[in-house]
Amino acid sequence: MPEGDRSVLEVRDLNTVFRTRGGEVHAVNSVSFDVERGELLGVVGESGSGKSVTMMSLIGLLPMPPAEIRSGEVLLDGEDLLKVSPKRLREVRGGEVGFVFQDPMTSLNPVFPVGFQIAEPLRRHMGMTKAQARERSVELLELVGIPGARGRLDDYPHQFSGGMRQRVMIAIALACEPKLLIADEPTTALDVTIQAQILELVHDLRDRLGMSIVWITHDLGVIAQIADRVLVMYGGQVVEKAPVKPLFNDPRHPYTRALLKTIPSVTGARQPKLETIEGQPPILGAAPSACPFRDRCPLAFDRCHRENPAREVVAPRHDVACFHPSAHDPSKIGAEVAA
């Protein structure tokens, strides 16, 4: 099957800039990726790597100004969302693409009952009557595992626990049966037990509803549990993309390797003391003209400071943006490279 037929979303050469008093910030730089139908794509990287800004750029959630999308294509089933009218974009948001944010307490409106907030997209996007939307809201709350759903429709957000509020946010995002669900670190503020419940819920919903999911996180342990493929971002760029098992078993980019060394083993095997990544993420004051990871990379050599590497295929469905030979040939990990 051709790549375009498998993909519900295709992003090509996306560039997003913020204009500030101190100058421009190049937050997203030539980002390209696709999301296949029914796939869960994990997007990982440190804070400031461009994960959230990339995803918010896709459906017009950034304030413009100061944000500006300089170039690119965002094809949702072949329709470029960067070229549609504001009215059409409002139809896409909540209707064809659902978005779950990190903090449900700031995403839910505290002055409206949760039932009203679930019913609103149903009435706006699907033309349901008030009674129809209320019944569907009960079904959605039951779908995401909230006990006594009918009796909780008129409760307000503060009457729910953190985990239950996140379930309500997922119910709202799923209300119109979107093609694509984008979840932006939705379990970060939750305790480990509730986080596990939400991860199990999302995995189950993906299997039952067949939707595509983009899961943004800084936690590679989460990605190991739920993702089919992984996008690793650094400095506003995609530095590595691979199916989840090859990424964990055979990481090619030095940044990916460094990230994996900062987390406990996902296999339960004993490992040395956890490491840290020395240095700070780059200041994105200009379009990148060199490798963004060069100043923190133990393998960097002269070319890394002169050129920004393009992503190259190194294995089936696995590509990496790195000049070092070990990125292309794992047997050369640790090899010294002369300038």
SULHUTA-V130993 format. One record per residue. RES is the residue in three letters. PHI is phi in degrees with one decimal (none if undefined). NEAR is the number of other ideal C-beta (glycine too) atoms within 10 Angstrom. Layout:
res=[RES;RES]
phi=[PHI;PHI]
near=[NEAR;NEAR]
This chain:
res=[MET;PRO;GLU;GLY;ASP;ARG;SER;VAL;LEU;GLU;VAL;ARG;ASP;LEU;ASN;THR;VAL;PHE;ARG;THR;ARG;GLY;GLY;GLU;VAL;HIS;ALA;VAL;ASN;SER;VAL;SER;PHE;ASP;VAL;GLU;ARG;GLY;GLU;LEU;LEU;GLY;VAL;VAL;GLY;GLU;SER;GLY;SER;GLY;LYS;SER;VAL;THR;MET;MET;SER;LEU;ILE;GLY;LEU;LEU;PRO;MET;PRO;PRO;ALA;GLU;ILE;ARG;SER;GLY;GLU;VAL;LEU;LEU;ASP;GLY;GLU;ASP;LEU;LEU;LYS;VAL;SER;PRO;LYS;ARG;LEU;ARG;GLU;VAL;ARG;GLY;GLY;GLU;VAL;GLY;PHE;VAL;PHE;GLN;ASP;PRO;MET;THR;SER;LEU;ASN;PRO;VAL;PHE;PRO;VAL;GLY;PHE;GLN;ILE;ALA;GLU;PRO;LEU;ARG;ARG;HIS;MET;GLY;MET;THR;LYS;ALA;GLN;ALA;ARG;GLU;ARG;SER;VAL;GLU;LEU;LEU;GLU;LEU;VAL;GLY;ILE;PRO;GLY;ALA;ARG;GLY;ARG;LEU;ASP;ASP;TYR;PRO;HIS;GLN;PHE;SER;GLY;GLY;MET;ARG;GLN;ARG;VAL;MET;ILE;ALA;ILE;ALA;LEU;ALA;CYS;GLU;PRO;LYS;LEU;LEU;ILE;ALA;ASP;GLU;PRO;THR;THR;ALA;LEU;ASP;VAL;THR;ILE;GLN;ALA;GLN;ILE;LEU;GLU;LEU;VAL;HIS;ASP;LEU;ARG;ASP;ARG;LEU;GLY;MET;SER;ILE;VAL;TRP;ILE;THR;HIS;ASP;LEU;GLY;VAL;ILE;ALA;GLN;ILE;ALA;ASP;ARG;VAL;LEU;VAL;MET;TYR;GLY;GLY;GLN;VAL;VAL;GLU;LYS;ALA;PRO;VAL;LYS;PRO;LEU;PHE;ASN;ASP;PRO;ARG;HIS;PRO;TYR;THR;ARG;ALA;LEU;LEU;LYS;THR;ILE;PRO;SER;VAL;THR;GLY;ALA;ARG;GLN;PRO;LYS;LEU;GLU;THR;ILE;GLU;GLY;GLN;PRO;PRO;ILE;LEU;GLY;ALA;ALA;PRO;SER;ALA;CYS;PRO;PHE;ARG;ASP;ARG;CYS;PRO;LEU;ALA;PHE;ASP;ARG;CYS;HIS;ARG;GLU;ASN;PRO;ALA;ARG;GLU;VAL;VAL;ALA;PRO;ARG;HIS;ASP;VAL;ALA;CYS;PHE;HIS;PRO;SER;ALA;HIS;ASP;PRO;SER;LYS;ILE;GLY;ALA;GLU;VAL;ALA;ALA]
phi=[none;-58.0;-54.7;-63.2;-74.7;-79.8;-94.3;-86.7;-132.9;-129.8;-111.1;-129.0;51.2;-80.1;-131.2;-124.4;-124.8;-110.8;-94.4;-124.5;-63.0;-86.9;120.1;-81.3;-116.6;-90.1;-80.6;-131.3;-127.2;52.3;-84.7;-134.0;-168.2;-135.7;-125.7;-82.6;-64.5;76.5;-91.9;-109.4;-98.4;-89.5;-120.4;-125.6;156.0;-66.5;-59.4;88.7;-81.4;104.6;-60.2;-68.0;-62.4;-58.7;-70.6;-70.7;-64.6;-62.2;-123.3;68.3;-93.5;-88.4;-69.4;-124.9;-71.0;-83.4;-77.0;-148.2;-89.0;-75.4;-164.7;126.8;-131.8;-128.2;-98.2;-101.6;49.8;88.5;-95.9;-78.9;-70.9;-81.1;-115.3;-80.7;-72.5;-56.3;-63.1;-66.3;-65.6;-65.1;-67.1;-67.8;-66.5;85.6;-91.5;-105.6;-129.3;-98.5;-133.1;-113.5;-92.0;-66.7;-114.0;-66.1;-68.8;-93.1;-93.3;-81.1;-79.3;-69.0;-100.2;-120.9;-60.7;-64.8;-61.0;-63.9;-71.3;-74.4;-71.5;-56.7;-66.3;-64.9;-75.4;-76.4;-94.1;-113.8;67.4;-74.1;-75.1;-58.9;-67.6;-62.7;-65.3;-67.4;-64.7;-65.8;-63.4;-62.1;-60.4;-68.3;-65.0;-67.9;-60.0;-92.3;83.5;-93.5;-66.0;57.3;-55.4;-61.1;-75.8;-106.5;-58.7;-95.8;-79.7;-97.7;-52.4;-67.9;-87.8;-111.4;-72.9;-58.7;-65.7;-69.5;-63.7;-66.2;-65.2;-62.3;-61.5;-66.0;-60.4;-63.9;-65.2;-89.7;-51.1;-98.5;51.2;-68.0;-70.8;-138.7;-114.5;-108.5;-115.6;-98.7;45.9;-74.3;-113.1;-60.4;-87.0;-102.1;-71.7;-61.3;-65.2;-67.4;-58.2;-61.6;-64.4;-66.9;-61.8;-64.5;-61.3;-64.1;-62.3;-65.7;-64.7;-60.7;-67.4;-78.1;-99.1;71.6;-81.1;-89.7;-133.8;-109.8;-113.9;-93.6;-161.2;-101.3;-103.1;-67.4;-63.7;-64.3;-59.0;-60.4;-79.8;-121.8;-86.0;-92.2;-132.5;-132.5;-112.2;-101.6;-114.1;-153.4;60.1;76.8;-129.3;-89.2;-102.1;-157.0;-143.2;-164.0;-58.4;-62.2;-66.5;-60.3;-65.2;-76.5;-84.9;-143.8;-65.8;-106.2;-82.7;-56.9;-67.9;-61.2;-60.5;-64.9;-60.4;-64.5;-77.9;-92.9;-117.3;-62.1;-59.3;-81.7;-96.8;87.3;-71.4;-69.6;-146.3;-64.9;-55.0;-61.3;-103.7;-118.9;-98.2;-66.2;90.1;-123.9;-59.0;-70.4;-84.0;-93.8;-83.0;-150.9;-59.8;-64.7;-118.0;-149.0;-61.3;-66.6;-94.9;-58.1;-77.5;-113.7;-93.1;-72.3;-103.7;-64.3;-134.5;-54.1;-60.0;-61.8;-88.0;-106.3;-133.9;-99.7;-67.6;-82.7;-72.0;-128.0;-71.9;-117.8;-164.3;-54.3;60.9;-127.4;-131.5;-147.7;-108.5;-161.1;-85.3;-66.2;-56.6;-66.5;-69.3;-102.6;-139.8;-56.8;-66.6;-98.7;-58.4;91.5;-69.9;-82.5;-119.7;-76.8;-64.8]
near=[7;6;9;11;8;14;21;21;23;19;24;15;12;25;18;25;20;19;13;11;5;7;10;16;18;23;21;28;23;19;21;15;20;19;24;17;15;15;20;24;24;24;29;24;26;17;9;18;25;27;24;20;21;26;20;19;26;25;21;19;17;19;9;12;9;13;19;14;17;14;12;19;14;20;17;21;13;9;12;13;21;16;9;16;8;8;7;12;15;15;15;20;19;20;17;19;24;26;23;25;19;19;16;23;14;9;20;21;12;9;8;13;17;28;21;18;20;25;26;17;21;23;17;16;19;14;9;19;11;11;9;14;21;18;15;18;27;17;13;23;24;14;18;22;18;20;9;10;19;14;10;19;18;11;16;15;21;9;12;19;10;15;21;21;21;30;24;25;27;24;24;26;24;20;27;20;13;24;19;23;22;27;25;21;20;26;24;14;16;20;10;8;8;17;18;14;16;21;17;13;17;21;15;13;18;19;11;9;14;11;20;23;25;25;26;23;22;17;16;23;11;21;25;18;15;17;24;17;22;25;24;27;26;27;24;29;27;27;26;27;24;25;16;19;11;17;26;17;10;13;24;27;28;27;26;25;17;19;21;16;15;13;15;10;11;14;10;7;7;6;12;6;5;10;14;8;16;9;10;10;19;21;10;21;11;11;14;17;9;16;27;25;25;21;15;17;19;10;20;19;15;12;15;22;13;12;13;18;20;9;18;13;11;19;14;8;10;17;18;25;23;25;21;24;14;18;25;15;12;13;8;13;15;8;11;7;15;5;6]
